[in-house]
Amino acid sequence: MIEPKIQKVLNSLEEKIEYEKVHEYDIPLDDTLLAIGKESGLFLNTLLKSQDVKKILEIGTSFGYSTLWFADVIGDTGKIITIEANEKKIAHATENFTKAGVSDRIKIIKGQALDVLSDNQYNEEKFDFVFIDADKENIIKYFNWGFSHLRPKGIVVIDNMLYPEKFKPYMSKLHTHIQKTPNAQTSTCPIGNGLEITLKLRITS
Ligand SMILES: C[S@@+](CC[C@H](N)C(=O)[O-])C[C@H]1O[C@@H](n2cnc3c(N)ncnc32)[C@H](O)[C@@H]1O
């Protein structure tokens, strides 16, 4: 059961997502959602509701479609920090969060993700869940930052592991990197565009 106000905004964004699938190349880049889609959104919402998830970091907000699925998980007592570089997309996301009644749960940070993450004020933060869905050039750096700022039994999820094809070289390097990361257990799930789900194991020694 998704909060009704959130569900209503998700429904209207899903109409745009369907339109975008057919007309992607006719839409200016600033106006594209490039969203995870309903299958991945519902899957992650279900997965996270089975855990005690209150604090989330998201890299790549766009119009806030994925953020809304996460806002439903954390309820009024949780907090999401979401990073986005594109001002126009931030304006759309802000409007969508207001319509869904979840603005208090979400802090949008405008900027390049690497600059934001290297800002000292976030160094002491620990997250229950980190979602990475931005540029792929820096994906290993985003993973390293996210994984090191995760509490034990926390999860990092990365979108686009399987699609589109053009991201494959980055994603296969990333997968190899995660497999070599101590204390990480990872699985590539063929849901939506392919979700890499990495669990931070509890440190036993
Ligand atoms: C695939 S879209 C995110 C979709 C969103 N997670 C969803 O499912 O609704 C990627 C977003 O990341 C933003 N982005 C890309 N590179 C970035 C960077 N280096 N720093 C901050 N934002 C970035 C883009 O402007 C774009 O809005």
The ligand as a Tripos MOL2 file, in Angstrom:
@<TRIPOS>MOLECULE
LIG
   27    29     1     0     0
SMALL
NO_CHARGES

@<TRIPOS>ATOM
      1 C1         18.6920    8.5360  -14.8120 C.3       1 LIG1
      2 S1         18.3310   10.1390  -14.2090 S.3       1 LIG1
      3 C2         17.7380    9.8080  -12.5580 C.3       1 LIG1
      4 C3         16.3760    9.2050  -12.5400 C.3       1 LIG1
      5 C4         15.7680    9.0850  -11.1690 C.3       1 LIG1
      6 N1         16.6330    8.3950  -10.2370 N.3       1 LIG1
      7 C5         14.4540    8.3520  -11.2680 C.2       1 LIG1
      8 O1         14.4690    7.1140  -11.3790 O.co2     1 LIG1
      9 O2         13.4100    9.0100  -11.2700 O.co2     1 LIG1
     10 C6         19.9230   10.7580  -13.8610 C.3       1 LIG1
     11 C7         19.9470   12.1380  -13.2630 C.3       1 LIG1
     12 O3         21.2380   12.3740  -12.7240 O.3       1 LIG1
     13 C8         21.6180   13.6960  -12.9930 C.3       1 LIG1
     14 N2         23.0810   13.6990  -13.0160 N.ar      1 LIG1
     15 C9         23.8820   13.1260  -13.9500 C.ar      1 LIG1
     16 N3         25.1680   13.2910  -13.6210 N.ar      1 LIG1
     17 C10        25.1890   13.9900  -12.4530 C.ar      1 LIG1
     18 C11        26.2240   14.4630  -11.6150 C.ar      1 LIG1
     19 N4         27.5030   14.2380  -11.9040 N.pl3     1 LIG1
     20 N5         25.8840   15.1330  -10.4890 N.ar      1 LIG1
     21 C12        24.5890   15.3500  -10.1810 C.ar      1 LIG1
     22 N6         23.5590   14.9240  -10.9490 N.ar      1 LIG1
     23 C13        23.8520   14.2510  -12.0660 C.ar      1 LIG1
     24 C14        20.9780   14.0180  -14.3230 C.3       1 LIG1
     25 O4         20.7880   15.4260  -14.4750 O.3       1 LIG1
     26 C15        19.6850   13.2460  -14.2670 C.3       1 LIG1
     27 O5         18.6180   14.0390  -13.8160 O.3       1 LIG1
@<TRIPOS>BOND
     1     1     2 1
     2     2     3 1
     3     2    10 1
     4     3     4 1
     5     4     5 1
     6     5     6 1
     7     5     7 1
     8     7     8 2
     9     7     9 1
    10    10    11 1
    11    11    12 1
    12    11    26 1
    13    12    13 1
    14    13    14 1
    15    13    24 1
    16    14    15 ar
    17    14    23 ar
    18    15    16 ar
    19    16    17 ar
    20    17    18 ar
    21    17    23 ar
    22    18    19 1
    23    18    20 ar
    24    20    21 ar
    25    21    22 ar
    26    22    23 ar
    27    24    25 1
    28    24    26 1
    29    26    27 1
@<TRIPOS>SUBSTRUCTURE
     1 LIG1         1 GROUP 0 **** ****
